[in-house]
C-alpha cells in the first residue's frame, strides 16, 4: 500500500478551489451536483483507508479477536509508520462513525418532529402553521412532500412574494435538495477537509431553487425581493438538512445574483480558465482518491489472505 493509503485522507484539499469558483462560474444545478458527488466519493475513499489502517492498528492490540497472522511484520510493513498510524486510525474511525450516526439521528428526529407538528392539518401541499415565528421550509417524506410556512411569514409577504416563496420550496422538493445537503454533511463528518464543500452546497442548492423560482414566477426581481424581505424576519429552517427559504447565510449574494442576468446552463468551462482548472483539479483529485483507496484495499486484501493461516 505504501503512502497510497494516506492520499485519500488529504486529497479533499484539491477540491477547495472548486468551492468558490463553482459558485460564480457554474450553473447552480451543475455546481450542486458536482460538489455533492466529489464530497461523497472522497468521503467514502478516506473512510475506506481509515478502515484499512484500523485493521493494522487493531491487530497489534493484545487480546484482539483478529487472526494472529494479521499482526505479522509483513502486514505492518505495508503501512508506513504502522505503529502510530494504525493506532491513531482507531479513534479516528470511531469518531467518524459516531459523527455520521449523530447526524443521521438528528436528521431523522427533526423530520419526525416536523411531521408530528403537522398532525391535524389538512394533507395539502402547503401546510400553514399558526405560529408567531416567521419561517418556511421544504419537508420531504411522510405521505407526501409538503411546504411548511407560518402565518407570521405569510403576513409579511405580498401576494407575488408568496408565490415566489412557494415556487422556491417546490424547487427544493422537486430536485431533492435535502439529499444533497445530508450527503455533504455526512461527508464533512467523515473528513473535516470536506467542510468547505458542505458550505458551498448549502449555498448552491439555494441558488438552484432561486433560479427555478424566478423562472416559475417570471420575475427575478420578485424572488429577490421576497428573499430579502423574508431574511429580515425569518429564522430559517429548524435544521440544516431541511432547505429553508431565507436561512441565515449569504443572502446578499443570492439577492445580487437574482438582480443580474440568469446563469447560462453551458458546457463545462474551458481548461484554460480558473474555473476549468478548478473543475479538472477536483476531478483529478477525486479520481486519484478512488484509485488510491482501491489500490490500498486490494493490496491489503492480498496481504491479509497470505498472512491468514488456512
Secondary structure, DSSP 8 states (H G I E B T S, - for coil): -TTHHHHHHHGGGGGHHHHHHHHHHS-HHHHHHHHHHHHHHHHHHHHHHHHHHHHHHHHTSTT-SS-GGGGSHHHHTTSTTHHHHHHHHHHHHHHHHHHHHHHHHHHHHHHHHHHHHTTTS---SEEEE--SS--EEEE--TTS-EEEEEHHHHTTS-HHHHHHHHHHHHHHHHHTHHHHHHHHHHHHHH-GGGHHHHHHHHHHHHHHHHHHHHHHHT-HHHHHHHHHHHHHH----SSTTS-BSS-SS-HHHHHHHHHS----------TTSHHHHHHHHHHHHHHHHHHHHHHHHHHHHHHHHHHS--
